[in-house]
């Protein structure tokens, strides 16, 4: 296993913290905020509802 203190990518946690971003990933599907149907993820934080079309997860 790589030692984070000596790895070139070992400081990623600090970089993410300074940027104010999360390393959490978005799930493969979410419920539509309007109708509750299961919506597959298209790209990053963009999801597709068959009834309402595409929608994005708000950063917050």
VOVOLO-819810 format. One line per field, with one value per atom (N, C-alpha, C): residue number from 0; residue in one letter; x, y, z. Coordinates in steps of 0.2 Angstrom, whole numbers, always signed. Each point is the difference from the previous one (the first is absolute). Example, Ala and Ser with C-alpha at 12.3 -4.5 7.8 and 13.67 -1.06 7.14 Angstrom:
<pts>
n	0, 0, 0, 1, 1, 1
res	A, A, A, S, S, S
u	+66, -4, +4, -2, +4, -4
v	-28, +6, +6, +5, +6, +5
w	+39, +0, +0, -4, +1, +3
</pts>
This chain:
<pts>
n	0, 0, 0, 1, 1, 1, 2, 2, 2, 3, 3, 3, 4, 4, 4, 5, 5, 5, 6, 6, 6, 7, 7, 7, 8, 8, 8, 9, 9, 9, 10, 10, 10, 11, 11, 11, 12, 12, 12, 13, 13, 13, 14, 14, 14, 15, 15, 15, 16, 16, 16, 17, 17, 17, 18, 18, 18, 19, 19, 19, 20, 20, 20, 21, 21, 21, 22, 22, 22, 23, 23, 23, 24, 24, 24, 25, 25, 25, 26, 26, 26, 27, 27, 27, 28, 28, 28, 29, 29, 29, 30, 30, 30, 31, 31, 31, 32, 32, 32, 33, 33, 33, 34, 34, 34, 35, 35, 35, 36, 36, 36, 37, 37, 37, 38, 38, 38, 39, 39, 39, 40, 40, 40, 41, 41, 41, 42, 42, 42, 43, 43, 43, 44, 44, 44, 45, 45, 45, 46, 46, 46, 47, 47, 47, 48, 48, 48, 49, 49, 49, 50, 50, 50, 51, 51, 51, 52, 52, 52, 53, 53, 53, 54, 54, 54, 55, 55, 55, 56, 56, 56, 57, 57, 57, 58, 58, 58, 59, 59, 59
res	X, X, X, X, X, X, X, X, X, X, X, X, X, X, X, X, X, X, X, X, X, X, X, X, X, X, X, X, X, X, X, X, X, X, X, X, X, X, X, X, X, X, X, X, X, X, X, X, X, X, X, X, X, X, X, X, X, X, X, X, X, X, X, X, X, X, X, X, X, X, X, X, X, X, X, X, X, X, X, X, X, X, X, X, X, X, X, X, X, X, X, X, X, X, X, X, X, X, X, X, X, X, X, X, X, X, X, X, X, X, X, X, X, X, X, X, X, X, X, X, X, X, X, X, X, X, X, X, X, X, X, X, X, X, X, X, X, X, X, X, X, X, X, X, X, X, X, X, X, X, X, X, X, X, X, X, X, X, X, X, X, X, X, X, X, X, X, X, X, X, X, X, X, X, X, X, X, X, X, X
u	+4, -4, +4, -2, +4, +0, +5, +0, -2, -6, -2, +5, +4, +5, +5, +2, +5, -3, -6, -3, -1, +1, -1, -7, -5, -7, -2, +4, -1, -4, +1, -4, -6, -4, -6, -5, +0, -5, +0, +7, +1, -2, +1, -1, -8, -4, -7, -3, +3, -2, +1, +5, +2, -5, -2, -4, -7, -2, -7, -4, +3, -4, +0, -4, -1, +3, +3, +2, -6, -5, -6, -3, -2, -2, -8, -3, -7, -3, -5, -3, -2, +0, -2, -8, -4, -7, -2, -5, -3, -7, -4, -8, -1, -4, -2, -3, +3, -3, -7, -3, -7, -4, +1, -5, +3, +6, +3, +2, -1, +2, +8, +2, +7, +3, +6, +3, +7, +2, +7, +5, +6, +5, +2, +0, +3, +7, +2, +7, +1, +5, +2, -7, -2, -6, -7, +0, -6, -3, -7, -4, -6, -3, -5, -7, -5, -7, -4, -3, -3, -6, -3, -6, +2, +6, +1, +7, +3, +7, +6, +5, +6, -1, +4, +1, +6, +3, +6, +0, +4, +1, +3, -3, +3, +5, +5, +6, -2, +2, -2, +2
v	-6, +6, +6, +5, +6, +5, +2, +5, +7, +2, +7, +5, +0, +5, +1, -5, +0, -1, -1, -1, +7, +1, +6, +3, -5, +2, +0, +0, -1, +6, +6, +6, +1, -4, +1, +2, -2, +2, +7, +2, +8, +4, -2, +4, +0, -5, +0, +4, +0, +4, +8, +1, +7, +3, -5, +2, +0, -3, +0, -5, -5, -5, -7, -4, -7, -5, -5, -6, -5, +1, -4, -1, -6, +0, +0, +1, +0, -7, -2, -7, -1, -6, -1, +2, +0, +3, +3, +5, +3, +1, +1, +2, +7, +0, +7, +4, +6, +5, +2, -1, +2, -6, -6, -5, -6, -1, -5, -6, +0, -6, -1, -6, -1, +3, +4, +3, -2, -3, -2, +6, +0, +5, +0, +6, +1, +2, +5, +2, +4, -1, +3, +1, +6, +1, +1, -2, +0, -6, +0, -6, +1, -6, +0, -3, +4, -2, -1, -6, -1, +5, +2, +5, +7, +2, +7, +2, -5, +2, +0, +4, +0, +5, -2, +5, -1, +5, +0, +0, -3, +0, +7, +4, +6, -1, +5, -1, +4, -3, +3, -3
w	+0, +0, +0, -4, +0, +6, +2, +6, -2, +2, -2, +1, +5, +2, -6, -3, -5, -7, -1, -7, -3, -7, -3, +0, +1, +1, +7, +5, +7, +3, -3, +2, -3, -3, -3, +5, +6, +5, +1, +1, +2, -6, -6, -6, -1, +1, +0, +5, +6, +6, -2, -3, -2, -5, -5, -5, +2, +6, +2, -4, -2, -4, +4, -2, +3, -5, +3, -5, +0, +3, -1, -7, -2, -7, +1, -6, +0, -2, +3, -1, -8, -2, -7, -1, +5, -1, +6, -1, +5, -1, +5, -2, -2, -5, -3, +6, +0, +6, -1, -6, -2, +1, -3, +0, +4, +2, +4, -4, -7, -4, +0, -1, +0, -6, +1, -6, -1, -5, -1, -1, +2, -1, -7, -3, -7, +0, +4, +0, +7, +3, +7, +4, +1, +4, -4, -6, -5, +0, +1, +0, -5, -2, -5, +3, +0, +2, -6, -2, -6, -1, +6, +0, -1, +4, +1, -4, -3, -3, +4, -2, +4, +6, +5, +6, +3, +4, +3, +8, +3, +7, +2, +4, +2, +5, -1, +5, +6, +6, +6, +6
</pts>
